Amino acid sequence: MIACNHDNKDLIGKPYLDNIEVKAEVLENKKNKKILVFKKRRRHNSRRLNGHRQLITVVKVNDIVIDGKSLSPTNKKKTSIQKNVKIKKSQTKSDTKKGVIDGS
């Protein structure tokens, strides 16, 4: 890997980064869309139409490891805190504007 950005820190290799490992798997080898190459010489009635399909490899990146620590989203724990806030019906409009809320 040549460059990486982790925790808002830019890591740039000279020429490569030694402490970063990318784990990937090859899904398939196939041909890409056809590319048409049209050559024409004007006023000579000379036209040539060639085309080719470039071979490509489809790769799925499974994990990125920096200094032995995995960065995959499956390993990160997502925590969310939800608080149930109820407003009493007996409060007046002036109390809700002041921010009086019952947090029980």
N, C-alpha and C positions, 0 to 999 in steps of 0.2 A: 504494500500500500504506500502511496506517495504522500498523501495528506489526510488529516482527520481533524474534526472539530468535536470536542467532548467537553461538557460542562463549561461552554463558552471559552475554551482554550483551544487555540489552533496548534496542531502538531504537524510539522513539516519535516519530511525526511530528506536526508542528504546521501544518496538519491532515494533511499527507501526507509520506512520506519521498521525498526527491528522488533519492537515490543507489541506490535499489532498483528493479529492473525484473523483471517476471514475464512469462515467455514461455509462452503457452498456445495450444492449438488447440481449435476447436469440433468436437466429435465428432458431435453430432446435436441437432436441435430436435424436441421431442416433447411430448406431453401427459402430465401426471402422473396418479396414481390419482384416481378420482372421489371428490369430497367431497359428501356428502349433507347438505342443510340442511333440517331438519324443524321447522316452526313449528306450534304448536297452541295454540288458545285454549280453555281448559277450559269445559265446560258450554255451549258454543255450537255444538258439532258442526262446528267450523271447523278444518280441518287443511290444511297446505300442505307439499308435499315438492318441494324444488328441489335441484338439484345442478349442479356444474360441474367441469370438468377444467382445472386450471391449466396454462398453457404453461410448459415448463422448457427450459433449454439445458444439455446435458451438455458439460463442459469438461475437458480433460486438461491439467494443468500440466506443461510439458516442462522448464522450467529457471527458476531464480531467480538473478539476477545482482545482487551487492552490490559496488559500486565497481569494476565491470568484471571481477570474479572470479565464476566460476560455482560454484553450490552443488549441482549435480546429482550424484546418486550414481554416475553412470557416469564422471564425471571424477575422482572420489576414488579413490586407490589403496588397496586393502586389503592390508595386509601381515600375514602371520602367521608366527611363528617356531616351528618344531617341533624339539624336541631328542629324539634317540633315547637313552633311558636304559636300560641293561641292568644287571640285578643278577646278579652271579656266583652260580652254584649252590653254590660252595664256601663261601660266607659263612654264618656261624652266625646264629642268631636274634638274638644280642646285637649283632652288627654291623649288622643291618638296623634295629634299634631306635635305634642311635646315628646312623644316617644315612650309613653308609659305602656309597657307590654308585660304580660304575665308569662314568664318563661317556664312554668311548671308543666 
